[in-house]
């Protein structure tokens, strides 16, 4: 489950980075879905395994900061 979570998170960051260079609606939807999937798989990891909540929060905060920064960059570039 951890490997799936990491793959989804990295793909999500890639999709959000791709938003900087294109205004493709399908890419925007895929990026948003991947962010939700990352959150869901992270919640399953915390609930289902002996994953430390503090570790999950730190990793989640770093992930969200990266995604928000990439999303803001894409929005500013398109404006």
Secondary structure, DSSP 8 states (H G I E B T S, - for coil): -HHHHHHHHHHHHHHHHHTTT---HHHHHHHHHHHHHHHHHHHHHHHHS---HHHHHHHHHHHHHHHHHHHHHHHHHH-
